[in-house]
Amino acid sequence: MLYKFLFKIGQRLRNPSLEYWFKFLKKTEKWSLIRIQEYQLNKLQELVKIAYKQSPYYKKTLDKVGITPTEIKKLEDIKKLPILTKTDVIKNKSAIFTNIKFKKVFKANTSGSTGQPLNFLREESADSFNRASIFRGYSWHKVNPWEKNGYFWGYNLSPFKQLKNNVLDKIQHRFRIFSFEEKKLLKFIKKLKTANYLHGYSSMIYQVAKFINKKGLANQFHLKMIKGTSEKIYNSYQIEVQKAFGRKMISEYGAAETGIIAFECPHGNMHLNMEGVIVEEIDNEIVVTNLQMTSFPIIRYKLGDYIKLAPKDKKCTCGMEHLIIEEITGRVGAIVYGFKNNYPSLYFYYIFKNLGKEHSLFLTYQVFQNTKGNLIFKIEEILDENSLSLLKQEIKKYFKQDIAFKILDNQNINLNKNQKVKSFITEII
């Protein structure tokens, strides 16, 4: 009760509208798809009007293409609006901001994982909506945010920032780890035995699960939810996590610019957060409109991920009618250079997906390219002759003779503090 009280006090001070948004989202999760889409249309029309009137960038951009807010009469009309790229946002950041004066704003930052970091201001209502979206996802797994939780996030060398994190962790019933030293891991795992949920970088959760299994400490936990964020969750991760904790890792998908895009329900489907975003799939790429943020409008934004949306008639046994995202397949943009031709880095996703789907061979990997035509595959697992042969066949199927490659198994996939694990790392610019 103490932690619930502290959490609620902090919530009212920081995010006064969060309670309203959470109740709203718990109500709308029961809405029909038609009703949700009606809400989306109303929010889109409102957003475009505000952006056109209050944002110099959108006024100029929409005038240039000859579109006015009154032309948005149905959801499909969103296609009339121009696409927004990260380069557009960075170059025109000051002009994108609206002239609206908000009582309270928060500074939001992107990670810069694509090499293009960004910071902007998000109004309290939009920030609270985003947090409420996360807490709604928690509620699907019978988790309250104030319950004891383990956390993999936010390493900072600054003594002041560390002190601040320690205070916030205490208030939020949270404990975190900054190191994979055995002594510190064992201390973290001891606390985890009395925790209700675990969340953070999926690669770090995987590493802890591996350590638990190696030390024979599995099945000593009572976690209601294990949530991986910010990184791809490999099938090989799930094997270790399931063995260690007796449940799979669920996924939360979002970005600073867009807010929460999707959250996985207990039945294993990633439901789009349709009250907060409109998601389009264009040439396998995700394009997102943030419906709730008006301080810094994000309309038809190419986030930089390959995705696959489920058919609109796919139903989830959880009963919610929110549309489903079937796959988040990887980052857009990284190029693999052969001796003669170029290839999308998405090929690696399909190589390892096929191995799992067709041969039940689930591998944790990183691929490196230092020179054109040459790849190094680092595999964390130990490969027997058959597994090695299957991997070679799959690589050749995609790259033919245009790539020379080396496979190194039993490798440590490096985890850099406060950084995401990248599946493909290239030094070719």
N, C-alpha and C positions, 0 to 999 in steps of 0.2 A: 504493500500500500504506500510505503514511503516513496518508492521510485515512481509509482504512478502519479503521486501528488507532485513530486519535483518535475516530472515530465510535463504534466499539464500546466504548471506555473510557467515553465520555460516556453511552452508552446504558446500560451496566451500573450506572453511578452514579445516573443519573436515573430510569431505567425498568428495574429489574432483572427484571421478568417479561415484558418485550417479546419476548425471544427465544423464550420458551415460546409466547406467543400467535401469533407469526408462524409457527412450525412447525405449530401447531394449525390455523391458517387455511389454510395451504398443503395440509394434509391434507383439511380439510373442503370445499375447493373442488372436490374430486373426488367428494363424496358425492352420492347421489341426492336428489331433492327430498323424498321421503318421509322419508329419514333426517335431513335438515336440519330438517324440520318437527317431527320427534320431539325433536330437540335444542331447538328453539324452545319447545316445550311444557314440557319439563323446566325450562328457564331461567325461563319465565313463572311456573310454579307456585312455584319457589324465590323469585322476585322478589316475588310477591304475598304469600307467607308472611312474608318479611322485612319488607316495607313495613307489613303489618298489625300485626306484633309490635313493630317498632322505630320506626316513624314515627307520631307523634301525629296528623298530618294524615290519613294513610291509615286509621288505626284509626277515627277519627271519621267519615270520609267513607264507608267501607265499611259501618260499623255503621248509618249513616243510611239507606243504600239497601238494607240487609238482605242483604249479600253476605259470605260467609266464604271464605277461601282454598281450602277443601276443595271448593268448587263449580266450581273451574277444572279440568275433567277432559279437555277437548279445546281445540284452538286457537280454535275458534269461540266458546268461552265467554268470550273476552276482551271480547266485546260486552256482557257483563253488568256490566262495570266502568264507572264514570263517566268522562266525558271531562274532560280537564284542559286549561285554557286558560292563556295567558301571564299573564293577570290573576290567575287562581287562584294561580299559582306565586309571583308577586311579593307578593301579599297574605299568603300563608301560608308564605313561604320558611323561616322558622325552625322551623315545625312540620313541614315536609316532611322536613327532615334526620332521618336515623335516629340512634339512640343508640349505634350501633356505633363503637368506637374503632379507628381505622386507624393503622398505623405511619407511613404517609406519605400525604399528600393534596396536591393541587395546586389552586390557585385558577383557576377557569374563568370566562370572561366572554363574554356575548353582545355583539354589535355595537351593539344598540339601533337597528337599521335600521327597526324598526317604531315607534320612539319609546318603547320600553320596555326599556331595558338591564337586565341581570341578571347578578349574579355569585354563584357558589356553589363548594363544595368537591367535588372529584372524587378518589376514591381511586386509588392508584397502579395497581392492577390494571386499572381501567376506563380510565385514561389510557393505559396501555401497550397495551391491546387496541385503542384507537382509533388509535394510531400504527401498530400492526401491521397494521390494516386498510388504512391508507394505503400502507404498504410492500408489502402483498400486491398492491394495485392497480399499484404501480410495477413489480412483478415480471412482471406480464402484458405489460409493454412493454419488458422486458429492461433495466430501470433499477435501479441500486442507489442508495440514498439518499445515500451518501457521494461520489458522482460530482459533478464540477463542474457547478454549476447557477446559472442566473439567476433572480432572485426579485423579484416586485413585491408588497411587503407591508410594513407596519409603519413608518410615518413618525412620528418623535417629535422635538420641538424640544429636549427636555432633553439637555444635553451628556452627562450620565451615561448616559441610555438609549441615546444614539447610540453611545457608547463600548462599552456592553454589546453592542449589535447588531453592531458591527464585530468584536468578539472572537468572538462566536458564529458570525458569517458565516465568519470565517477558519477556525475549527475544522471547520465543516460544508461547507467547499469551496464556499461560496456567495458570490455578489455581487449587490447590489441597486442600484436607482436610485430617487432621490427627486424627480427633476426631469425635465422634458421640454425643457430647454435643449439646443440642438443639440450643443454641445461635449460635454456629459455623456452625451447619447444615443449619440454616435459612440464614446465611450470604452466605454460599456456594450456596444455592438454588437461592438466589437473583441474584448472578452472572450467574448462569446457564440459567436464563431467556434470556440472551443476547448471549449465547454461540451457536456454530454451531455443536459441537459434544461432546460426553462424552465417556470416555474410562478408562479401568483399571480392577481391580479385579471384577469379576461378582457378587460375594457375597456382596460386598460393594455397587455396583450399585443397587442391589436388596434392600438392607437396606434403602438406600436413597429414592428409589421409594416407599417403604412401608411408610416411614415417610411422604412423599409428599401426599400420598393418605389419610393417617390418619388425616393430617392437612387440608385437603380439598384444596390443592394447585395444583391439577392435571390440565393438559391441558393448562398450561401457558408458554409452552416452544416451541421452533422452531428448535429442534435438527434434523440434517440431518442423523446422525449416532450415535448409541449407541453400543459400541464395548466391549464385555467381553473377557478377556484374563486370562490365567494362571489357571483357575478353570473351573469345569463343570458348565454349565448353565442348571439349573433345569427348568422343565416346570412351576413349581410354581413361579420361578423368572419372567418368561415371562408374567404371568398374572398380576403381580404388575407393571412391567415395562411398559407394554402396556397401562395399566390404567393410569399411571402417565404421560407418555410422548407421548402416541398415536402412538408408534411404538415399534417393538420388539427389543431385544438385538441380535446383530449378533456376530458371533464367529470368533476369530483368533486363530489358533493352531500352536504352534511351540515350540522350545526348544533352549537353548543357543548353544548346540552342533550341532544341525541340521539346525538352522535357521528356517524361516517360512515354515511350512509344508502345511498349507491350510488356505484359507480365504473364508468367506461366501459372495456370491454374492447377489444382491437385490432379486433374485428369490428363495433364501433360501437354496441353495446348497453350500456345502463346497468344493471348487475346489482345487485340489492339486496344489501346486506351482512347477509344473513339471520341470521348467527350473532350479530350485534350488535343488530339491531332487528326488530320486527314492524311492518310498514307496512300501514295500512288506507286505503282511498280511500272517503271518505264525502261524498257530494254534491260530487264533484270536488276535495275538500280532502284533504290528507294528514294522517293521524293516526298518530303514531309512539310506540312503546314501546321504551325503551332497556333491553335485556336484561342489560347488563353492569354498570351503575352502581347500587350499593346505598347509597352515602353520601347520595345525593340522588335518590330514585327518580322516574323520569319514565315514567308509565304512561298510555297513550292521550292523548298530547299533541297538541293542534292547533297545528301549527308555523306555520301562516299562509300556506301555499303552495297554489296550485291544481296538481294533477298528473293524469296519466293512466297507470294501470297497464296493462301488456300483458296479453292473455289468458294464463291459467295454462298453456295448452298451447303457447305460443310457445317455440320452441327456438332457441338461438343456435348458430351453427356453431363457436363456440369450445369447445363441449362441456359447459360448466358448466350445471347445472340450476337455479341461483339465479334467482328470478323477476326480471322486467325492468320497469323504469319507462320508459315510452315518452316522456312529456313532463313537463317542469316548466314550467308555463305562466305563472306569475307570482304576485305577492303578492295575498293576500286582503285585502279591507277598504277599499281606496281607492275612493271613490265619485266618479263623474263626474256633475255636475249639469247637466241640460238646463234649458230655460226652464220646462218643465212636469214632466218626469219625471226620475228618477235612473237611472244605469246603472253596471254594474260596470266597473272599469278593465281587466278581462280582455278587453273589446271590442278594445282596442288590439292585444293579442296576435294576435287573429284577423284584424284588418284587415291587419296586416303579414305574417302567415303566408299569408293568401290571395294577396297580391300576389306572394310568392315562389313559392308552389305553382302558381298558375294563370298567372302572367305572367313568371316568372323575374326578378322585380323585387325585389331584396334591398336593403332600406334600413335605415340606422342612424338611430334617432329618439329624440326626447324630446318629451313632450306636457306643456303647461302649462295650468293653469286658475287664473285670478285672480278671475273673476266668473262667476256662474251663467249657463249658456247659451253661454259663449264658450270656445273652445279655441285654443291656438297649437301647431301642429305644427312642430317644428324638425327638419329633415332634413339629415344631413351631406353626402349626395351632391348633385350638381347634377342637377336634373330637367329633361328635355326636355318638350315639350308633351304627348306621349303618356303619359309616366310621371306627369306632373302630373294629367292627366285620369283615369288609372286610380286614383290615390290618392284623388282627390275622389269618384269613384264609390263606392269602397269605404267611405269615411267616411260618405257619405250613406246607404249601404245599412244601416248599423248605427244611425245616429242620426236618420235622416229629416230633418225640418225643425226638430227640437227643439234643434239645436246650430248655432251660427254658428262658423265656423272660419277661421283664417288659416294658410297653409302658407309656411314660410320655408325655402328650400333653401340649400345651400352654407354650412351653419352649423357652428360648432365646438361639438361636444358637450362641455361642460365636465367636466373631471376634477378633482375636489377631492381633495387629498392625504389618503390614508388613509380615503377614503369610497367607497361604492359608487355607480355610476352608476344613477340611478333612471329608469325609462322614463316614469313619470308623476309630475309634481310639482304639487301643488295647494296653494293658499293659503286654501282655503275650509274652515273648521272646522265 
